[in-house]
């Protein structure tokens, strides 16, 4: 979703003739995309399965440790 927003910002900047801004947004887009793909590569299993998140999920009482029940709804 962020990549789409950045692409839109780049287009708008170009339409308005703000080429420096467009280049700045393009660099941010490229850096973000590169980082995201690197994270996906690192988290993918040897069989190509990509998990639902880039980190381990903690669930149950351990996830709520230190928080009152009403804070973890």
Backbone as XML, in Angstrom:
<?xml version="1.0"?>
<chain id="A" units="angstrom">
  <residue number="1" name="UNK">
    <atom name="N" x="0.818" y="-1.181" z="0.000"/>
    <atom name="CA" x="0.000" y="0.000" z="0.000"/>
    <atom name="C" x="0.869" y="1.255" z="0.000"/>
  </residue>
  <residue number="2" name="UNK">
    <atom name="N" x="1.935" y="1.233" z="0.797"/>
    <atom name="CA" x="2.815" y="2.399" z="0.835"/>
    <atom name="C" x="3.457" y="2.640" z="-0.520"/>
  </residue>
  <residue number="3" name="UNK">
    <atom name="N" x="3.850" y="1.561" z="-1.207"/>
    <atom name="CA" x="4.460" y="1.735" z="-2.535"/>
    <atom name="C" x="3.491" y="2.419" z="-3.493"/>
  </residue>
  <residue number="4" name="UNK">
    <atom name="N" x="2.214" y="2.061" z="-3.424"/>
    <atom name="CA" x="1.232" y="2.700" z="-4.303"/>
    <atom name="C" x="1.114" y="4.191" z="-3.988"/>
  </residue>
  <residue number="5" name="UNK">
    <atom name="N" x="1.112" y="4.535" z="-2.705"/>
    <atom name="CA" x="1.034" y="5.930" z="-2.312"/>
    <atom name="C" x="2.250" y="6.718" z="-2.783"/>
  </residue>
  <residue number="6" name="UNK">
    <atom name="N" x="3.412" y="6.101" z="-2.681"/>
    <atom name="CA" x="4.628" y="6.766" z="-3.151"/>
    <atom name="C" x="4.596" y="6.957" z="-4.663"/>
  </residue>
  <residue number="7" name="UNK">
    <atom name="N" x="4.117" y="5.941" z="-5.377"/>
    <atom name="CA" x="4.024" y="6.079" z="-6.841"/>
    <atom name="C" x="3.087" y="7.220" z="-7.223"/>
  </residue>
  <residue number="8" name="UNK">
    <atom name="N" x="1.993" y="7.344" z="-6.497"/>
    <atom name="CA" x="1.057" y="8.442" z="-6.765"/>
    <atom name="C" x="1.711" y="9.797" z="-6.473"/>
  </residue>
  <residue number="9" name="UNK">
    <atom name="N" x="2.440" y="9.886" z="-5.368"/>
    <atom name="CA" x="3.130" y="11.127" z="-5.029"/>
    <atom name="C" x="4.143" y="11.497" z="-6.111"/>
  </residue>
  <residue number="10" name="UNK">
    <atom name="N" x="4.823" y="10.508" z="-6.652"/>
    <atom name="CA" x="5.799" y="10.738" z="-7.724"/>
    <atom name="C" x="5.097" y="11.286" z="-8.963"/>
  </residue>
  <residue number="11" name="UNK">
    <atom name="N" x="3.982" y="10.676" z="-9.327"/>
    <atom name="CA" x="3.230" y="11.146" z="-10.504"/>
    <atom name="C" x="2.742" y="12.573" z="-10.334"/>
  </residue>
  <residue number="12" name="UNK">
    <atom name="N" x="2.187" y="12.864" z="-9.160"/>
    <atom name="CA" x="1.674" y="14.208" z="-8.902"/>
    <atom name="C" x="2.813" y="15.228" z="-8.963"/>
  </residue>
  <residue number="13" name="UNK">
    <atom name="N" x="3.933" y="14.908" z="-8.341"/>
    <atom name="CA" x="5.080" y="15.822" z="-8.371"/>
    <atom name="C" x="5.536" y="16.077" z="-9.804"/>
  </residue>
  <residue number="14" name="UNK">
    <atom name="N" x="5.577" y="15.029" z="-10.604"/>
    <atom name="CA" x="5.988" y="15.196" z="-12.003"/>
    <atom name="C" x="4.982" y="16.052" z="-12.774"/>
  </residue>
  <residue number="15" name="UNK">
    <atom name="N" x="3.684" y="15.815" z="-12.548"/>
    <atom name="CA" x="2.661" y="16.613" z="-13.228"/>
    <atom name="C" x="2.757" y="18.094" z="-12.868"/>
  </residue>
  <residue number="16" name="UNK">
    <atom name="N" x="3.184" y="18.359" z="-11.638"/>
    <atom name="CA" x="3.311" y="19.735" z="-11.181"/>
    <atom name="C" x="4.671" y="20.337" z="-11.521"/>
  </residue>
  <residue number="17" name="UNK">
    <atom name="N" x="5.517" y="19.545" z="-12.164"/>
    <atom name="CA" x="6.834" y="20.042" z="-12.548"/>
    <atom name="C" x="7.844" y="20.075" z="-11.413"/>
  </residue>
  <residue number="18" name="UNK">
    <atom name="N" x="7.540" y="19.383" z="-10.337"/>
    <atom name="CA" x="8.427" y="19.334" z="-9.167"/>
    <atom name="C" x="9.371" y="18.132" z="-9.305"/>
  </residue>
  <residue number="19" name="UNK">
    <atom name="N" x="10.334" y="18.249" z="-10.210"/>
    <atom name="CA" x="11.198" y="17.115" z="-10.521"/>
    <atom name="C" x="12.104" y="16.715" z="-9.357"/>
  </residue>
  <residue number="20" name="UNK">
    <atom name="N" x="12.577" y="17.681" z="-8.575"/>
    <atom name="CA" x="13.408" y="17.341" z="-7.411"/>
    <atom name="C" x="12.598" y="16.532" z="-6.407"/>
  </residue>
  <residue number="21" name="UNK">
    <atom name="N" x="11.362" y="16.957" z="-6.169"/>
    <atom name="CA" x="10.485" y="16.216" z="-5.253"/>
    <atom name="C" x="10.203" y="14.824" z="-5.782"/>
  </residue>
  <residue number="22" name="UNK">
    <atom name="N" x="9.943" y="14.716" z="-7.081"/>
    <atom name="CA" x="9.676" y="13.418" z="-7.693"/>
    <atom name="C" x="10.867" y="12.482" z="-7.509"/>
  </residue>
  <residue number="23" name="UNK">
    <atom name="N" x="12.070" y="12.999" z="-7.714"/>
    <atom name="CA" x="13.273" y="12.174" z="-7.553"/>
    <atom name="C" x="13.460" y="11.738" z="-6.102"/>
  </residue>
  <residue number="24" name="UNK">
    <atom name="N" x="13.149" y="12.641" z="-5.180"/>
    <atom name="CA" x="13.252" y="12.310" z="-3.762"/>
    <atom name="C" x="12.277" y="11.192" z="-3.388"/>
  </residue>
  <residue number="25" name="UNK">
    <atom name="N" x="11.022" y="11.324" z="-3.856"/>
    <atom name="CA" x="10.015" y="10.289" z="-3.592"/>
    <atom name="C" x="10.401" y="8.973" z="-4.271"/>
  </residue>
  <residue number="26" name="UNK">
    <atom name="N" x="10.963" y="9.054" z="-5.471"/>
    <atom name="CA" x="11.372" y="7.845" z="-6.192"/>
    <atom name="C" x="12.481" y="7.118" z="-5.436"/>
  </residue>
  <residue number="27" name="UNK">
    <atom name="N" x="13.433" y="7.857" z="-4.888"/>
    <atom name="CA" x="14.507" y="7.240" z="-4.111"/>
    <atom name="C" x="13.930" y="6.545" z="-2.876"/>
  </residue>
  <residue number="28" name="UNK">
    <atom name="N" x="13.006" y="7.227" z="-2.178"/>
    <atom name="CA" x="12.365" y="6.615" z="-1.007"/>
    <atom name="C" x="11.625" y="5.346" z="-1.414"/>
  </residue>
  <residue number="29" name="UNK">
    <atom name="N" x="10.878" y="5.396" z="-2.504"/>
    <atom name="CA" x="10.148" y="4.232" z="-3.006"/>
    <atom name="C" x="11.104" y="3.069" z="-3.275"/>
  </residue>
  <residue number="30" name="UNK">
    <atom name="N" x="12.184" y="3.340" z="-3.991"/>
    <atom name="CA" x="13.126" y="2.283" z="-4.350"/>
    <atom name="C" x="13.794" y="1.678" z="-3.115"/>
  </residue>
  <residue number="31" name="UNK">
    <atom name="N" x="14.175" y="2.523" z="-2.148"/>
    <atom name="CA" x="14.783" y="2.028" z="-0.911"/>
    <atom name="C" x="13.797" y="1.169" z="-0.122"/>
  </residue>
  <residue number="32" name="UNK">
    <atom name="N" x="12.557" y="1.644" z="-0.017"/>
    <atom name="CA" x="11.532" y="0.899" z="0.717"/>
    <atom name="C" x="11.260" y="-0.447" z="0.056"/>
  </residue>
  <residue number="33" name="UNK">
    <atom name="N" x="11.096" y="-0.438" z="-1.259"/>
    <atom name="CA" x="10.815" y="-1.679" z="-1.979"/>
    <atom name="C" x="11.967" y="-2.666" z="-1.841"/>
  </residue>
  <residue number="34" name="UNK">
    <atom name="N" x="13.185" y="-2.180" z="-1.943"/>
    <atom name="CA" x="14.364" y="-3.040" z="-1.805"/>
    <atom name="C" x="14.404" y="-3.669" z="-0.407"/>
  </residue>
  <residue number="35" name="UNK">
    <atom name="N" x="14.142" y="-2.870" z="0.623"/>
    <atom name="CA" x="14.138" y="-3.380" z="1.997"/>
    <atom name="C" x="13.040" y="-4.410" z="2.215"/>
  </residue>
  <residue number="36" name="UNK">
    <atom name="N" x="11.862" y="-4.131" z="1.690"/>
    <atom name="CA" x="10.740" y="-5.055" z="1.836"/>
    <atom name="C" x="11.030" y="-6.391" z="1.156"/>
  </residue>
  <residue number="37" name="UNK">
    <atom name="N" x="11.541" y="-6.344" z="-0.053"/>
    <atom name="CA" x="11.858" y="-7.584" z="-0.767"/>
    <atom name="C" x="12.985" y="-8.354" z="-0.079"/>
  </residue>
  <residue number="38" name="UNK">
    <atom name="N" x="13.943" y="-7.648" z="0.496"/>
    <atom name="CA" x="15.024" y="-8.303" z="1.239"/>
    <atom name="C" x="14.447" y="-9.032" z="2.460"/>
  </residue>
  <residue number="39" name="UNK">
    <atom name="N" x="13.510" y="-8.375" z="3.162"/>
    <atom name="CA" x="12.861" y="-9.004" z="4.305"/>
    <atom name="C" x="12.058" y="-10.226" z="3.911"/>
  </residue>
  <residue number="40" name="UNK">
    <atom name="N" x="11.366" y="-10.150" z="2.782"/>
    <atom name="CA" x="10.601" y="-11.309" z="2.305"/>
    <atom name="C" x="11.521" y="-12.456" z="1.943"/>
  </residue>
  <residue number="41" name="UNK">
    <atom name="N" x="12.616" y="-12.158" z="1.267"/>
    <atom name="CA" x="13.590" y="-13.204" z="0.923"/>
    <atom name="C" x="14.139" y="-13.877" z="2.172"/>
  </residue>
  <residue number="42" name="UNK">
    <atom name="N" x="14.448" y="-13.079" z="3.180"/>
    <atom name="CA" x="15.024" y="-13.623" z="4.408"/>
    <atom name="C" x="14.020" y="-14.473" z="5.184"/>
  </residue>
  <residue number="43" name="UNK">
    <atom name="N" x="12.733" y="-14.160" z="5.075"/>
    <atom name="CA" x="11.737" y="-14.890" z="5.856"/>
    <atom name="C" x="11.131" y="-16.074" z="5.106"/>
  </residue>
  <residue number="44" name="UNK">
    <atom name="N" x="11.360" y="-16.166" z="3.808"/>
    <atom name="CA" x="10.781" y="-17.261" z="3.015"/>
    <atom name="C" x="11.469" y="-18.585" z="3.354"/>
  </residue>
  <residue number="45" name="UNK">
    <atom name="N" x="10.674" y="-19.634" z="3.405"/>
    <atom name="CA" x="11.200" y="-20.978" z="3.655"/>
    <atom name="C" x="11.860" y="-21.507" z="2.380"/>
  </residue>
  <residue number="46" name="UNK">
    <atom name="N" x="12.702" y="-22.528" z="2.519"/>
    <atom name="CA" x="13.360" y="-23.095" z="1.333"/>
    <atom name="C" x="12.380" y="-23.551" z="0.245"/>
  </residue>
  <residue number="47" name="UNK">
    <atom name="N" x="11.157" y="-23.928" z="0.640"/>
    <atom name="CA" x="10.177" y="-24.365" z="-0.360"/>
    <atom name="C" x="9.437" y="-23.191" z="-1.006"/>
  </residue>
  <residue number="48" name="UNK">
    <atom name="N" x="9.791" y="-21.945" z="-0.616"/>
    <atom name="CA" x="9.175" y="-20.765" z="-1.209"/>
    <atom name="C" x="8.010" y="-20.201" z="-0.420"/>
  </residue>
  <residue number="49" name="UNK">
    <atom name="N" x="7.585" y="-20.899" z="0.645"/>
    <atom name="CA" x="6.477" y="-20.400" z="1.451"/>
    <atom name="C" x="6.880" y="-19.104" z="2.143"/>
  </residue>
  <residue number="50" name="UNK">
    <atom name="N" x="6.044" y="-18.083" z="2.031"/>
    <atom name="CA" x="6.273" y="-16.815" z="2.721"/>
    <atom name="C" x="5.271" y="-16.724" z="3.864"/>
  </residue>
  <residue number="51" name="UNK">
    <atom name="N" x="5.746" y="-16.595" z="5.113"/>
    <atom name="CA" x="4.831" y="-16.535" z="6.262"/>
    <atom name="C" x="3.987" y="-15.262" z="6.237"/>
  </residue>
  <residue number="52" name="UNK">
    <atom name="N" x="2.968" y="-15.236" z="7.078"/>
    <atom name="CA" x="2.055" y="-14.100" z="7.104"/>
    <atom name="C" x="2.676" y="-12.853" z="7.703"/>
  </residue>
  <residue number="53" name="UNK">
    <atom name="N" x="3.816" y="-12.967" z="8.350"/>
    <atom name="CA" x="4.494" y="-11.815" z="8.931"/>
    <atom name="C" x="5.990" y="-11.981" z="8.815"/>
  </residue>
  <residue number="54" name="UNK">
    <atom name="N" x="6.707" y="-10.913" z="9.042"/>
    <atom name="CA" x="8.156" y="-10.971" z="8.949"/>
    <atom name="C" x="8.803" y="-11.233" z="10.303"/>
  </residue>
  <residue number="55" name="UNK">
    <atom name="N" x="8.012" y="-11.640" z="11.281"/>
    <atom name="CA" x="8.518" y="-11.899" z="12.615"/>
    <atom name="C" x="7.681" y="-13.007" z="13.243"/>
  </residue>
  <residue number="56" name="UNK">
    <atom name="N" x="8.147" y="-13.544" z="14.343"/>
    <atom name="CA" x="7.417" y="-14.588" z="15.055"/>
    <atom name="C" x="6.210" y="-13.985" z="15.773"/>
  </residue>
  <residue number="57" name="UNK">
    <atom name="N" x="5.088" y="-14.675" z="15.708"/>
    <atom name="CA" x="3.891" y="-14.229" z="16.406"/>
    <atom name="C" x="3.899" y="-14.781" z="17.818"/>
  </residue>
  <residue number="58" name="UNK">
    <atom name="N" x="3.533" y="-13.946" z="18.770"/>
    <atom name="CA" x="3.388" y="-14.381" z="20.152"/>
    <atom name="C" x="1.907" y="-14.291" z="20.461"/>
  </residue>
  <residue number="59" name="UNK">
    <atom name="N" x="1.340" y="-15.372" z="20.956"/>
    <atom name="CA" x="-0.086" y="-15.387" z="21.264"/>
    <atom name="C" x="-0.317" y="-15.872" z="22.689"/>
  </residue>
  <residue number="60" name="UNK">
    <atom name="N" x="-1.539" y="-15.770" z="23.133"/>
    <atom name="CA" x="-1.912" y="-16.280" z="24.442"/>
    <atom name="C" x="-1.471" y="-15.377" z="25.573"/>
  </residue>
  <residue number="61" name="UNK">
    <atom name="N" x="-1.305" y="-15.972" z="26.738"/>
    <atom name="CA" x="-0.969" y="-15.199" z="27.944"/>
    <atom name="C" x="0.385" y="-14.528" z="27.827"/>
  </residue>
  <residue number="62" name="UNK">
    <atom name="N" x="1.326" y="-15.139" z="27.154"/>
    <atom name="CA" x="2.662" y="-14.553" z="26.994"/>
    <atom name="C" x="2.570" y="-13.222" z="26.263"/>
  </residue>
  <residue number="63" name="UNK">
    <atom name="N" x="1.695" y="-13.139" z="25.266"/>
    <atom name="CA" x="1.534" y="-11.906" z="24.500"/>
    <atom name="C" x="0.919" y="-10.791" z="25.340"/>
  </residue>
  <residue number="64" name="UNK">
    <atom name="N" x="0.139" y="-11.167" z="26.340"/>
    <atom name="CA" x="-0.542" y="-10.174" z="27.178"/>
    <atom name="C" x="0.247" y="-9.818" z="28.430"/>
  </residue>
  <residue number="65" name="UNK">
    <atom name="N" x="1.388" y="-10.450" z="28.612"/>
    <atom name="CA" x="2.166" y="-10.249" z="29.828"/>
    <atom name="C" x="2.469" y="-8.761" z="30.045"/>
  </residue>
  <residue number="66" name="UNK">
    <atom name="N" x="2.124" y="-8.270" z="31.225"/>
    <atom name="CA" x="2.375" y="-6.872" z="31.554"/>
    <atom name="C" x="1.232" y="-5.933" z="31.200"/>
  </residue>
  <residue number="67" name="UNK">
    <atom name="N" x="0.194" y="-6.458" z="30.567"/>
    <atom name="CA" x="-0.947" y="-5.629" z="30.191"/>
    <atom name="C" x="-2.198" y="-6.170" z="30.868"/>
  </residue>
  <residue number="68" name="UNK">
    <atom name="N" x="-3.057" y="-5.254" z="31.321"/>
    <atom name="CA" x="-4.341" y="-5.665" z="31.863"/>
    <atom name="C" x="-5.190" y="-6.222" z="30.721"/>
  </residue>
  <residue number="69" name="UNK">
    <atom name="N" x="-6.096" y="-7.131" z="31.044"/>
    <atom name="CA" x="-6.907" y="-7.794" z="30.019"/>
    <atom name="C" x="-7.627" y="-6.797" z="29.108"/>
  </residue>
  <residue number="70" name="UNK">
    <atom name="N" x="-8.119" y="-5.696" z="29.673"/>
    <atom name="CA" x="-8.858" y="-4.714" z="28.869"/>
    <atom name="C" x="-7.963" y="-4.020" z="27.861"/>
  </residue>
  <residue number="71" name="UNK">
    <atom name="N" x="-6.645" y="-4.072" z="28.032"/>
    <atom name="CA" x="-5.719" y="-3.417" z="27.106"/>
    <atom name="C" x="-5.351" y="-4.303" z="25.914"/>
  </residue>
  <residue number="72" name="UNK">
    <atom name="N" x="-5.799" y="-5.537" z="25.915"/>
    <atom name="CA" x="-5.389" y="-6.478" z="24.857"/>
    <atom name="C" x="-6.548" y="-6.976" z="24.019"/>
  </residue>
  <residue number="73" name="UNK">
    <atom name="N" x="-7.638" y="-6.234" z="23.975"/>
    <atom name="CA" x="-8.830" y="-6.650" z="23.240"/>
    <atom name="C" x="-8.537" y="-6.718" z="21.748"/>
  </residue>
</chain>
